[in-house]
Amino acid sequence: MSSNCTHNCNTCSTECSSKEEKKSRYLQPKDTTSIKKIYGIVSGKGGVGKSLVTSLMALSSANKGYKTGIMDADITGPSIPKSFGINGKAKGSEAGLIPEVSKKGIKVMSTNLLLPNDTDPVIWRGPVISGMVSQFYTDVLWEDLDVLYIDMPPGTGDVALTVFQSIPIDGIIIVTSPQELVSMIVEKAVKMAEKMNIPIVGIVENMSYFICPDCNNRHYIFGQSDIEQLASQYGISNTVRLAIDPQIANYCDKGNIEDYNGDNLEQLSSLLNKLM
């Protein structure tokens, strides 16, 4: 170990015993897979737009020319394929599972790509769900990616533990909304990340405000939060506020999220610049 070691193996180019020991703790992807950056998208509760933020981050990455993938780890509530208009089914070979690819080249793996029908429920217990998440990392032919986003289910349960303990993620992005209750739940996610020694690279507040098309004024429908203060409290430098944009729901419902080009995409693009 170098005398200048910062204990952050993700940013270190020097091979050492500490790094080799850390590598041995993680699941290994296919030999043909090389992923430069992995980010988990998490939330303390459901309904805050975590999958939307995942989709827009991936879209922003693809627009910048990065080779991008999405691992939909929300096994019982997958929505990524719908947003991207992916209706096919993932295929397998002796080498592994082949992800579906969106119009802009984003590779996607999701439970819905394995089910006979999109509306079939996934009625599995925690260990089986965690096993599927692990297989999405180890058995999928991701090939060469600049960035992989992991869309995780809400909360701090089995899937979060599996991802944090067994996949070498570079950091997590916490998604929240303005309500006071959500701030408390964000703190739970922050404290879990701290206990698991996972860096938090940003907080995204979705549905933060609405811009009236008639008067062009900004309205805080759910109240104005203190997201910057909360981020500062935990040493998180990157915060983003996303507006309520009715266009986005329309694009997602039609499977055309990749056609979206609103201000929210530009906001997340700025966050991406700091991560890559």
Backbone as a ProteinNet text record, in pm:
[ID]
protein_1_A
[PRIMARY]
MSSNCTHNCNTCSTECSSKEEKKSRYLQPKDTTSIKKIYGIVSGKGGVGKSLVTSLMALSSANKGYKTGIMDADITGPSIPKSFGINGKAKGSEAGLIPEVSKKGIKVMSTNLLLPNDTDPVIWRGPVISGMVSQFYTDVLWEDLDVLYIDMPPGTGDVALTVFQSIPIDGIIIVTSPQELVSMIVEKAVKMAEKMNIPIVGIVENMSYFICPDCNNRHYIFGQSDIEQLASQYGISNTVRLAIDPQIANYCDKGNIEDYNGDNLEQLSSLLNKLM
[TERTIARY]
84.7	0	88.5	54.7	131.5	114.4	220.2	211.5	113.2	78.3	-17.2	-158.2	-181.8	-311.1	-425.2	-533.4	-653.2	-762.6	-735.2	-830.7	-949.9	-940.2	-1043.8	-989.7	-1013.6	-957.1	-1015.6	-1134.1	-1197.2	-1120.1	-1046.1	-974.3	-824.4	-782	-639.8	-596	-484.1	-431.9	-321.9	-285	-176	-230.1	-165.6	-203.8	-139.5	-217.1	-162	-243.6	-195	-263.2	-401.4	-414.8	-545	-647.1	-603	-695.2	-732	-634.5	-662.7	-759.9	-742.9	-834.1	-975.4	-984.2	-1115.4	-1183.5	-1104.9	-1159.7	-1216.6	-1146.6	-1187.9	-1322.1	-1364.7	-1493	-1610.8	-1585.3	-1693.3	-1724.8	-1849.3	-1887.3	-1809.7	-1782.6	-1708.2	-1800.7	-1801.3	-1882.5	-1816.5	-1877	-1820.6	-1682.4	-1598.9	-1463.5	-1463.6	-1570.3	-1578.6	-1632	-1671.3	-1731	-1625.8	-1634.8	-1550	-1636.1	-1656	-1741.5	-1657.4	-1648.8	-1561.5	-1622.1	-1751.5	-1817.7	-1951	-1983.3	-2111.9	-2174	-2297	-2367.6	-2503.1	-2533.5	-2664	-2757.4	-2881.2	-2983.6	-3079.3	-3084.4	-3159	-3258.3	-3352.4	-3446.5	-3487.8	-3521	-3563.9	-3706.2	-3785.8	-3925.3	-3965	-4079.8	-4128.2	-4199.9	-4218.5	-4299.4	-4231.4	-4097.7	-4027.6	-3963.5	-3974.2	-3922.5	-3782.2	-3746.9	-3612.5	-3584.2	-3679.4	-3659.9	-3653.1	-3727.8	-3720.7	-3581.4	-3527	-3392.8	-3290.4	-3305.8	-3217	-3223.5	-3344.7	-3363.1	-3300.4	-3321.2	-3267.8	-3116.2	-3060.5	-2915.4	-2855.4	-2919.1	-2871.4	-2883.8	-2994.8	-3014.5	-2908.9	-2881.8	-2779.5	-2643.8	-2612.9	-2485.4	-2475.5	-2583.8	-2583.9	-2570.5	-2637.2	-2628.2	-2486	-2409	-2270.6	-2172.9	-2226.6	-2142.4	-2087.2	-2129.3	-2083	-2158.7	-2088.7	-2152.5	-2218.1	-2350.8	-2430.6	-2516.2	-2533	-2621.7	-2707.5	-2824	-2911.9	-2941.5	-2909.6	-2947.7	-3067.7	-3183.5	-3307.6	-3318.8	-3269.7	-3268.4	-3397	-3492.9	-3624	-3703.7	-3671.2	-3717.5	-3869.1	-3935.3	-4080.6	-4159.3	-4090.6	-4160.5	-4083	-4042.5	-3959.1	-4037.4	-3977.7	-4046.8	-3955.8	-3827.7	-3732.1	-3766.5	-3794.9	-3824.7	-3942	-4045	-4161.6	-4122.5	-4040.1	-4000.2	-3922.6	-3843.7	-3761	-3827.7	-3951.6	-4021.6	-3961.2	-3900.4	-3839.2	-3943.4	-3983.4	-4089.6	-4040.2	-3915.9	-3861.6	-3824.8	-3775.1	-3733.3	-3583.4	-3520.6	-3376.9	-3350.8	-3245.8	-3211.1	-3083.3	-3067.2	-2949.7	-2871	-2745.9	-2658.8	-2571.9	-2484.5	-2394.7	-2305	-2282.5	-2193.8	-2262.8	-2394.5	-2465.4	-2590.8	-2652.6	-2773	-2737.1	-2814.1	-2789.1	-2890.1	-2845.7	-2940.3	-3008.2	-3125.1	-3190.8	-3123.5	-3137.9	-3071.8	-3175.2	-3171.4	-3265.1	-3226.6	-3309.5	-3285.4	-3151.2	-3111	-2984	-2867.6	-2889.5	-2780.1	-2760.8	-2857.6	-2847.4	-2883.6	-2794	-2819.6	-2902.7	-3005.7	-3099.7	-3121.5	-3115.5	-3156.7	-3255.7	-3370.9	-3479.8	-3559.1	-3623	-3708	-3814.1	-3870.5	-3976.6	-3929.7	-3799.8	-3746.8	-3735.3	-3763	-3753.4	-3889.8	-3991.6	-4124.9	-4203.2	-4291.6	-4375.1	-4460.8	-4516	-4598.6	-4551.6	-4554.7	-4508.1	-4585.8	-4711.1	-4795.4	-4790.9	-4712.1	-4699.6	-4631.4	-4688	-4625.2	-4502.6	-4409.1	-4292.7	-4314.9	-4348.9	-4381.8	-4269.2	-4161.6	-4041.3	-4005.2	-3937.5	-3885.2	-3751.3	-3708.6	-3589.5	-3464.7	-3427.5	-3304.3	-3307.3	-3424.3	-3435.2	-3418.5	-3478.3	-3465.4	-3319.8	-3253.5	-3112.1	-3027.5	-3061.3	-2988.9	-3004.8	-3124.2	-3147.8	-3066.8	-3060.4	-2980.5	-2834.3	-2783.9	-2645.1	-2623	-2719	-2706.2	-2711.7	-2787.5	-2790.3	-2651.7	-2571.6	-2435	-2337.2	-2348.8	-2248.7	-2277.5	-2405.7	-2440.4	-2479.6	-2490.6	-2531.2	-2407.7	-2417.8	-2306.8	-2309.8	-2264.2	-2265.2	-2159.8	-2056.9	-1943.8	-1875.2	-1846.7	-1769.3	-1864	-1866.9	-1952.1	-1868.4	-1902.5	-1843	-1911.3	-2042.6	-2116.9	-2236.8	-2258.5	-2374.9	-2452.2	-2582.1	-2669	-2751.8	-2756.9	-2837.1	-2958.1	-3075.3	-3200.3	-3248.2	-3235	-3264	-3406.2	-3463.2	-3595.6	-3585.9	-3698.7	-3694.4	-3659.5	-3602.5	-3574.2	-3431.4	-3405	-3269.6	-3266.7	-3334	-3348.1	-3246.2	-3291	-3202.8	-3125.7	-3195.6	-3129.4	-3019.8	-3048.2	-2946.1	-2823.5	-2846.1	-2733.9	-2654.5	-2725.2	-2657.7	-2570.7	-2626.3	-2551.8	-2433	-2455.5	-2348.4	-2233.9	-2268.5	-2167.8	-2097.2	-2162.3	-2106.3	-2077.8	-2113.9	-2086.8	-2002.2	-1894.5	-1802.4	-1854.3	-1957.8	-2015.3	-1928	-1927.2	-1846.4	-1917.9	-2047.5	-2122.1	-2270.8	-2349.1	-2494.3	-2549.8	-2660	-2736.8	-2869.2	-2898.3	-3022.3	-3128.7	-3245.2	-3357.8	-3461.9	-3510.2	-3608.4	-3712.8	-3806.6	-3905.9	-3916.1	-3985.4	-3972.6	-4037.5	-4127.5	-4200.1	-4107.6	-4146.3	-4066.4	-4043	-4146.2	-4133.4	-4020.7	-4008.2	-3907.2	-3767.1	-3748.9	-3617.5	-3570.2	-3662.6	-3626.7	-3582.9	-3652.9	-3620.6	-3490.7	-3462.6	-3334.4	-3221.1	-3238.5	-3133.7	-3107.4	-3212.1	-3192.8	-3103.1	-3129.7	-3049	-2905.1	-2889.6	-2754.9	-2678.2	-2743.1	-2675.1	-2641.7	-2728.3	-2696	-2572.4	-2567.1	-2451.9	-2324.1	-2333.2	-2216.5	-2170.5	-2264.7	-2228.2	-2166.5	-2209.9	-2158.4	-2035.8	-1993.4	-1875.2	-1891.6	-2010.8	-2040.2	-2050.8	-1973.9	-1983.2	-2116.8	-2169.3	-2291.4	-2246.2	-2272.7	-2220.2	-2320.8	-2443.9	-2541	-2678	-2755.8	-2896.2	-2978.9	-3079.2	-3168.8	-3307.4	-3355.6	-3491.6	-3585.6	-3666.8	-3763.4	-3893	-3967.5	-4094.6	-4074.6	-3961.2	-3924.3	-4014	-4050.9	-4132.5	-4201.5	-4290.4	-4361.5	-4354.2	-4318.7	-4313.6	-4442.8	-4520.7	-4649.2	-4627.3	-4690.6	-4672.4	-4732.7	-4825	-4889.9	-4810.2	-4769.4	-4698.9	-4548.3	-4504.2	-4362	-4303	-4388.8	-4340.8	-4319.2	-4228.1	-4197	-4285.1	-4357.9	-4447.5	-4400.5	-4387	-4343.2	-4467.4	-4519.7	-4647.4	-4641.8	-4530.2	-4517.1	-4440.8	-4425.2	-4348.7	-4202.1	-4132.8	-3991.9	-3905.6	-3820.7	-3742.3	-3608.5	-3535.6	-3401.5	-3297.9	-3312.1	-3228	-3079.6	-3047.2	-2906.5	-2849.7	-2931.1	-2887.6	-2865.1	-2956.5	-2943.2	-2817.2	-2792.9	-2674	-2547	-2547.1	-2430.7	-2403.3	-2508.8	-2495.5	-2416.2	-2431.8	-2364.2	-2247.3	-2205	-2088.8	-2110	-2232.9	-2265.7	-2269	-2180.6	-2163.9	-2257.7	-2309.5	-2389.7	-2538.4	-2615.8	-2761.7	-2827	-2938.6	-3012.6	-3160.2	-3227.5	-3372.4	-3437.4	-3527.6	-3596.5	-3739.3	-3783	-3918.1	-4020.3	-4144.8	-4256.2	-4279.1	-4259.9	-4272.1	-4369.4	-4494.3	-4593.3	-4547	-4452.7	-4402.5	-4339.4	-4271.6	-4195.9	-4288.9	-4400.8	-4495.1	-4546	-4570.5	-4617.9	-4514.2	-4389	-4282.3	-4265.9	-4269	-4252.8	-4367	-4490.5	-4607.4	-4601.5	-4545.5	-4537.1	-4407.7	-4321.8	-4196.1	-4095.3	-4107.6	-4020.2	-3935.8	-3892	-3815.6	-3690.5	-3637.6	-3515.9	-3539.3	-3666.3	-3698.3	-3708.8	-3706	-3719	-3593	-3614.5	-3500.7	-3528.7	-3592.1	-3629.4	-3519.9	-3551.9	-3455	-3405.1	-3491.8	-3449.3	-3330.7	-3330.1	-3219.8	-3089.8	-3100.6	-2982.6	-2929.4	-3020.1	-2978.8	-2899.7	-2948.8	-2881.4	-2753.5	-2750.1	-2627.6	-2514.3	-2549.1	-2449.5	-2395.4	-2484	-2440.9	-2350	-2387.3	-2306.4	-2164.6	-2151.3	-2017.7	-1925.5	-1983.9	-1903.7	-1868.8	-1945.4	-1925.5	-1833.4	-1822.8	-1745	-1612.2
-119.7	0	125.1	220.7	344.2	426.4	501.2	589.1	702.7	727.4	833.9	780.2	657.9	593.7	670.9	690.3	757.6	657.9	528.8	420.2	425.3	501.4	505	434.2	303.6	222.7	259.5	320	353.3	459.6	544.6	652.9	628.3	508.9	478.1	388.9	420.4	341.7	245.6	249.3	166.6	32.6	-76.8	-208.2	-232	-282.6	-310.9	-422.2	-473.5	-583.9	-542.5	-416	-367.1	-370.4	-328.6	-327.8	-470.4	-561.9	-699.5	-763.6	-732.9	-786.2	-732.8	-604.7	-544.6	-607.1	-630.6	-692.1	-830.6	-904.3	-1041.8	-1048.2	-937.8	-936.6	-922.8	-874.7	-843.2	-957.6	-959.3	-1048.9	-1010.2	-1108.3	-1081.9	-1091.6	-990.7	-998.3	-1090.9	-1104.6	-1186.9	-1134.4	-1225.9	-1187	-1081.3	-1080.2	-983.6	-848.2	-839.7	-715.6	-624.2	-497	-394.1	-271.3	-238	-125.5	-24.1	96.8	197.7	260.6	292.1	355.7	287.1	269	211.6	301.4	346.5	431.2	369.3	364.8	319.1	436.9	421.1	524.9	473.7	542.2	490.1	594.2	545.4	634.9	568.5	649.8	595.7	544.7	591.5	549.2	546	486.1	478	603.9	617.4	725.7	858.6	861.6	989.4	1008.7	907.8	924.2	871.2	768.6	711.9	652.9	578.7	518.5	625.5	733.8	844.6	906.8	931.2	988.9	894.3	763.8	665.5	677.5	685	693.2	819.7	932	1058.8	1066.2	1007.5	1003	918.9	807.4	721.6	792.1	862.1	936.7	1045.3	1117.5	1221.8	1162.4	1046.2	979.8	940.8	883.9	842.7	963.5	1073.3	1195.1	1250.1	1224.2	1271.8	1174.1	1064.1	967	856.8	850.1	743.3	613.5	502.6	371.5	339.4	325.5	329.2	204.3	161.7	51.1	82	15.5	24.9	-115.9	-140.2	-265	-235.7	-284.4	-257	-355.2	-313.8	-400.9	-390.4	-312.4	-306.4	-425.8	-544.1	-670.7	-683.4	-641.7	-659.6	-542.8	-433.9	-318.3	-255.7	-335.4	-281.8	-191	-75.4	17.6	71.6	39.7	93	53.6	-74.5	-109.7	-30.9	-7.4	68.3	209.3	275.8	413.3	422.1	319.4	321	252.1	207.1	144.1	11.9	-58.2	-188	-297	-363.9	-463.9	-606	-619.5	-751.9	-822.8	-943.6	-1022.9	-1049.3	-1048.6	-1075.6	-1219.2	-1238	-1370.4	-1417.5	-1546.4	-1603	-1688.6	-1708.2	-1797.1	-1871.4	-1957.2	-2027.1	-1929.2	-1812.4	-1713.3	-1636.5	-1617.2	-1542.4	-1477.4	-1389.9	-1317.7	-1196.7	-1175	-1062.9	-952.3	-834.1	-726.5	-671.4	-614.2	-541.6	-405.2	-345.4	-218.3	-116.7	4.2	110.2	176.1	270.2	339.4	411.5	463.1	537.1	451.2	320.4	230.3	199.9	235.5	206.4	60.7	-14.4	-155.2	-166.5	-250.5	-261.3	-407.6	-435.5	-566.3	-545.6	-614.7	-596.9	-726.3	-745.1	-862.6	-872.4	-758.4	-759.9	-814.8	-816.4	-871.4	-1023.2	-1080.6	-1225.5	-1290.4	-1210.4	-1263.8	-1284.5	-1385.5	-1406.1	-1283.2	-1219.1	-1099.9	-990.2	-865.4	-753.4	-737.3	-781.5	-760.9	-879.1	-981.2	-1094.3	-1048.2	-1080.5	-1037.6	-1122.7	-1062.5	-1135.2	-1156.6	-1280.6	-1311.3	-1397.3	-1330	-1398.3	-1345.5	-1428.7	-1385.7	-1314.9	-1244.5	-1161.4	-1227.8	-1348.9	-1411.2	-1439.9	-1475.8	-1502.3	-1373	-1265.1	-1134.9	-1089.4	-1106.3	-1068.4	-1151.6	-1279.9	-1365.9	-1320.9	-1275.7	-1226.3	-1099.7	-1010.9	-888.7	-924.6	-1019.4	-1063.3	-1118	-1196.3	-1254.3	-1147	-1040.9	-931.4	-869.9	-877.6	-824.8	-929.1	-1053.1	-1154.3	-1226.4	-1241.4	-1327.4	-1252.9	-1121.4	-1042.3	-1000.1	-1007.9	-969.6	-818.5	-745	-599.3	-548	-627.8	-591.3	-463.2	-370	-251.4	-134.8	-89	23.4	132.3	257	368.5	386.7	361	379.8	285.4	224.8	140.8	200.8	224.6	274.9	158.5	147.2	43.4	109.3	80.6	135.7	43.1	86.7	-0.1	22.3	-77.6	-59.1	37.7	95.5	189.1	118.6	195.8	141.7	93.5	32.6	-9.7	-158.7	-237.4	-380.2	-467.8	-588.5	-692.3	-649.6	-585.7	-550.6	-447.4	-347.3	-246.4	-311.7	-404.4	-474.4	-554.1	-623.6	-703.3	-616	-505.5	-416.4	-354.1	-302.7	-235.3	-330.2	-455.8	-549.1	-626.6	-642.3	-735.2	-676.3	-551.1	-487.3	-362.8	-344.6	-232.2	-99.1	-45.5	79.1	197.9	298.9	418.7	520.7	502.7	595.5	580.5	648.1	643.6	784.8	791.7	915.2	892.9	976.8	963.9	1052.3	994.2	1067.9	1091.4	1214.1	1250.3	1344.3	1384.9	1486.6	1585.3	1698.5	1808.3	1789.3	1692.5	1683.4	1661.5	1714	1703.2	1558	1472.9	1331.5	1267.6	1306.2	1246	1279.9	1399.7	1439.1	1342.2	1299.2	1202.9	1071.1	1030.2	902.8	912.6	1029.2	1050.9	1029.6	1079.6	1064.5	917	834.4	691.1	633.5	673.1	624.4	673.3	799	855.7	778.3	751	682.3	538.8	473.8	338	339.7	436.4	447.6	470.7	552.6	579.5	451.8	374.8	251.6	149.8	152.4	57.9	113.3	233.4	298	319.8	362.9	391.8	542.7	603	748.7	791.5	901.8	961	1073.8	1059	1154.6	1263.4	1252	1356.7	1326.6	1432.4	1420.3	1492.1	1423.5	1481.5	1495.4	1617.8	1641.1	1649.7	1548.6	1544.2	1615.1	1663.5	1734.1	1853.1	1919.3	2026.8	2148.8	2180.2	2300.2	2285.3	2377	2378.8	2520	2530	2659.9	2679.1	2779.1	2804.6	2848.5	2782.7	2820.1	2956.3	3007.1	3135.6	3253.5	3241.9	3354.5	3332.5	3210.9	3174.9	3185.1	3189.4	3192.3	3051	3038.9	2909.6	2888.4	2777.9	2746.5	2618.6	2624.1	2508.3	2436.2	2347.3	2282.8	2201.5	2133.6	2050.5	2121.5	2250.5	2325.9	2333	2434.2	2453.3	2382.4	2293.3	2210	2275.8	2207.2	2252.6	2149.2	2103.8	1995.5	2032.1	2158.5	2200.5	2193.4	2233.2	2227.8	2083	1995	1853.6	1795	1830.7	1781.5	1831.3	1959.5	2018.2	1949.5	1913.5	1847.1	1717.5	1649.1	1521.1	1530.9	1651.8	1669.2	1630	1642.3	1607.6	1736.2	1746.6	1874.2	1891.1	1781.6	1790.5	1774.7	1880.5	1872.9	1924.1	1862	1900.3	1906.4	2011.9	2023.6	2008.8	1913.2	1890.7	1942.7	2005.4	2061	1952.8	1978.4	1895	1929.1	1833	1855.5	1753.2	1795.7	1700.9	1628.9	1688.6	1623.1	1488.3	1481.3	1360.1	1239.6	1256.1	1145.2	1098.4	1192.7	1159.6	1078.7	1121.4	1048.7	907.6	895	764	669.8	721.5	638.9	585.6	664.5	623.3	549.3	533	462.8	543.8	675.8	764.2	855.6	807	892.2	948.1	875.6	921.9	1043.2	1077.2	1196.6	1322.4	1303.3	1417.1	1504.6	1636.5	1728.4	1855.2	1837.8	1953.3	1997.4	2097.3	2155.1	2053.6	1958.2	1859.2	1777	1749.3	1672.6	1752.8	1882	1968.6	1972.9	1974.8	1975.6	1849.6	1735.2	1610	1595.4	1658.5	1658.5	1728.3	1833.6	1904.7	1815.5	1735.7	1640.5	1535.2	1486.3	1385.8	1434	1560.5	1616.8	1603.8	1608.5	1600	1454.7	1360.2	1219.5	1147.3	1199	1127.4	1201.2
0	0	0	-85.2	-93.2	33.7	68.8	185.8	163.4	35	1.6	-20.2	23.4	-1.4	64.3	-14.3	37.4	72.4	47.6	71.9	-22.3	-129.3	-232.8	-356.1	-363.8	-472.9	-608.5	-609.6	-736.7	-814	-743.3	-811.1	-814.8	-776.7	-767.3	-882.6	-945.2	-1056.6	-1012.4	-885.2	-833.3	-784	-827.4	-779.9	-642.3	-548.1	-415.9	-352	-239.1	-171.4	-123.3	-82.7	-36.8	-148.6	-268.8	-382.4	-422.3	-423.4	-460.3	-361.8	-232.9	-131.8	-152.6	-189.3	-212.5	-333	-440.4	-561.4	-531.3	-444.3	-416.4	-344.8	-282.8	-212.1	-307.4	-427.4	-519.8	-615.1	-660.9	-769.7	-894.6	-980	-1101.7	-1223.4	-1310.1	-1432.2	-1533.9	-1648.6	-1755.5	-1796.4	-1845.3	-1885.9	-1995.2	-2075.6	-2185.7	-2141.4	-2014.1	-1962.4	-1901.2	-1937.1	-1877.3	-1852.1	-1724.8	-1687.6	-1611.4	-1664.5	-1603.9	-1478.3	-1482.1	-1368.1	-1341	-1212.8	-1173.4	-1067	-1092.6	-997.1	-961.6	-832.8	-788.4	-769.2	-814.6	-796.9	-689.8	-575.9	-461.8	-409.9	-330.3	-262	-132.2	-34.3	93.4	90.7	-6.3	-18.3	-164.6	-192.6	-329.8	-373.3	-502.9	-557.2	-572.7	-565.2	-577.6	-716.4	-803.2	-938.6	-959.5	-884.2	-893.1	-1031.3	-1085.6	-1217.7	-1326.8	-1307.3	-1402.7	-1402.5	-1283.5	-1273.9	-1336.7	-1312.3	-1375.2	-1527	-1580.1	-1725.1	-1782.8	-1714	-1764.4	-1751	-1645.2	-1632.7	-1745.3	-1774.8	-1884.1	-2017.7	-2037.4	-2161.7	-2176.6	-2068.5	-2071.3	-2106.1	-2049.4	-2078.1	-2225	-2277.8	-2418.4	-2510.3	-2474.6	-2556.5	-2562.2	-2456.6	-2452	-2517.1	-2568.1	-2636.8	-2549.1	-2422.7	-2335.2	-2365.4	-2363.5	-2376.3	-2242.8	-2245.7	-2123.2	-2106.7	-1981	-1950.2	-1829.6	-1821.4	-1704	-1654.4	-1528.7	-1463.6	-1375.2	-1413.4	-1341.2	-1225.2	-1108.6	-991.1	-909.5	-956.8	-891.9	-943	-892.3	-949.3	-949.6	-841.4	-833	-891.4	-926	-983.9	-1097.1	-1196.5	-1304.7	-1398.2	-1432.6	-1523.2	-1633	-1626.4	-1723.6	-1867.6	-1898.2	-2037	-2095.3	-2014.5	-2060.4	-2102.8	-2023.1	-2053.8	-2184.9	-2213.7	-2333.4	-2453.3	-2435.7	-2547.5	-2588.8	-2492.2	-2521.3	-2495.7	-2601.4	-2590.8	-2614.3	-2659.6	-2685.7	-2557.1	-2570.4	-2455.3	-2463.1	-2347	-2342.1	-2386.5	-2459.1	-2510	-2442	-2439.1	-2377.4	-2474.1	-2441.5	-2516.6	-2416.8	-2466.3	-2375.1	-2299.8	-2361.2	-2299.1	-2187.6	-2197.7	-2094.7	-2148.1	-2066.5	-2106.1	-2191.5	-2295.8	-2386.2	-2356.3	-2313.8	-2281.2	-2405.6	-2385.9	-2494.1	-2509.6	-2627.3	-2656.2	-2703.4	-2647.2	-2682.8	-2815.4	-2857.2	-2985.9	-2987.5	-2872.4	-2865.7	-2816.5	-2814.2	-2782.2	-2635.8	-2549.8	-2406.4	-2382.8	-2318.4	-2289.1	-2161.9	-2166.4	-2054.7	-2017.9	-1888.3	-1837.9	-1725.6	-1735.2	-1640.2	-1628.8	-1514.3	-1495.8	-1604.1	-1645	-1745.3	-1879.6	-1902.5	-2027.6	-2020.6	-1904	-1885.7	-1865.1	-1832.9	-1806.3	-1935.7	-1939.4	-2059.2	-2091.2	-1987.3	-2004.4	-1909.4	-1957.3	-1875.8	-1746.4	-1745.9	-1627.8	-1530.6	-1560.8	-1468.5	-1339.6	-1223.6	-1097.7	-1065.1	-995.9	-945.9	-796.5	-759.7	-620.4	-564.2	-529.1	-479.6	-341.4	-265.2	-136.3	-155.5	-49.6	-55.2	-110.2	-62.1	-110.7	-261.4	-313.9	-457.7	-536.8	-487	-552.3	-552.5	-438.3	-429.9	-525.2	-538.1	-631.3	-774.4	-810	-945.8	-972.7	-874	-889	-912.9	-838	-856.5	-997	-1046.8	-1181	-1289.2	-1264.5	-1362.5	-1379	-1274.4	-1283.7	-1338.9	-1293.5	-1329.2	-1460.4	-1496.3	-1610	-1736.8	-1728.3	-1844.8	-1924.2	-2055.2	-2143.5	-2166.5	-2066.5	-2075.5	-2173.6	-2193.4	-2280.6	-2228.8	-2318.6	-2282.5	-2254	-2127.6	-2088.7	-2022.6	-2052.2	-1978.1	-1844.3	-1840.6	-1715.9	-1711.9	-1595.2	-1569.7	-1453.5	-1474.9	-1368	-1313.7	-1181.6	-1117.5	-1054.2	-1110.5	-1057.7	-946.8	-822.4	-709.3	-656.6	-590.6	-530.6	-413.5	-372.3	-259.4	-129.1	-37.6	94.3	110.4	224.7	260.7	291.1	207.5	234	163.9	126.2	73.3	-50.8	-145.3	-271.2	-248.2	-166	-136.1	-72.8	20.5	83.3	-18.7	-107.9	-210.7	-298.9	-344.9	-433.9	-361.6	-242.2	-168.5	-131.9	-100.5	-52.6	-162.6	-278.5	-376.7	-514.1	-537.3	-666.1	-642	-715.6	-689.9	-744	-678.1	-727	-687.6	-772.9	-749.7	-663.1	-645	-561.1	-585.2	-501.7	-517.8	-533.1	-605.6	-620.1	-547.9	-449.7	-373	-436.3	-462.1	-520.3	-412.1	-405.8	-304.1	-363.9	-282.4	-319.8	-203.8	-219.5	-122.2	15.1	31.1	157.6	276.8	390.5	512.4	551.2	535.5	569.5	490.2	363.3	277.6	326.3	380.3	431.9	539	623.6	727.3	665.1	560.2	497.2	418.2	362.1	294.8	393.3	513.8	614.8	645.4	640.2	660.2	550.6	424.6	312.6	323.8	365.4	382.8	489.9	601	710.6	673.7	594.7	549.3	460.9	368.1	278.6	358.1	461	545.4	615.7	668.5	738.7	643.4	516.2	417	345.2	384.8	325.6	175.1	135.3	-5	-22	-112.7	-131.3	-191.5	-142.7	-199.7	-291.6	-419.9	-517.5	-553.8	-506.5	-535.1	-477.5	-457	-419.5	-525.8	-578	-677.8	-615.8	-608.8	-559.3	-678.7	-694.7	-804.3	-762.9	-861.4	-836	-743.4	-756.7	-665.2	-680.2	-803.1	-829.3	-963.9	-991.9	-1120	-1177.4	-1304.5	-1370.9	-1450.2	-1411.6	-1476.4	-1621.4	-1716.4	-1856.9	-1892.2	-1807.9	-1835.5	-1779.2	-1652.9	-1589.5	-1579.1	-1606.4	-1601	-1460.9	-1359.3	-1221.5	-1169.2	-1073.5	-1013.1	-890.5	-886.4	-775	-705.7	-572.4	-494.5	-441.8	-522.7	-493.7	-365	-340.3	-220.8	-108.7	-122.4	-24.7	-64.5	-14.4	-48	56.2	9.6	100.8	134.8	222.6	260.2	213.6	90	39.6	41.6	11.9	14.4	156.6	253.5	393.1	436.4	396.6	430.1	367.2	239.3	170.3	238.8	275	341.6	474.7	544.4	674.2	663.2	547.7	529.1	431.1	399.5	314.1	169.3	122	-16.9	-98.8	-196.2	-267.4	-386.2	-441.8	-563.6	-534.2	-558.9	-545.5	-672.9	-707.9	-828.8	-794.2	-838.7	-823.6	-960.7	-973	-1099.7	-1092.2	-1199.8	-1206.3	-1240.8	-1202.8	-1249.3	-1396.3	-1483.1	-1626.9	-1685	-1717.9	-1770.7	-1897.1	-1969.2	-2090.8	-2059.3	-1945.2	-1913.7	-1901.7	-1830.8	-1814.6	-1949.9	-2038.3	-2172.4	-2249.4	-2240.9	-2309	-2252.5	-2119.8	-2056.9	-2092.8	-2089	-2120.2	-2263.1	-2352.6	-2492.8	-2525.5	-2425.8	-2448.5	-2526.1	-2517.7	-2596.1	-2507.6	-2392.4	-2301.2	-2369.3	-2467.6	-2534.9	-2624.9	-2648.1	-2727	-2640	-2507.1	-2415.6	-2419.5	-2419.5	-2425.2	-2344	-2226.6	-2144.7	-2050.1	-1968.3	-1874.8	-1772.5	-1733.7	-1635.2	-1685.4	-1815.1	-1872.9	-1864	-1887	-1877.9	-1734.6	-1636.8	-1495.6	-1462	-1505.9	-1476.2	-1557	-1672.1	-1751.6	-1677.7	-1604	-1524.3	-1413.3	-1352.2	-1249.6	-1311.5	-1428.9	-1497.1	-1522.9	-1560.4	-1588	-1466.5	-1347.1	-1225	-1189.9	-1246.7	-1212.2	-1308.9	-1428.7	-1531.4	-1559.9
[MASK]
++++++++++++++++++++++++++++++++++++++++++++++++++++++++++++++++++++++++++++++++++++++++++++++++++++++++++++++++++++++++++++++++++++++++++++++++++++++++++++++++++++++++++++++++++++++++++++++++++++++++++++++++++++++++++++++++++++++++++++++++++++++++++++++++++++++++++++++++++++

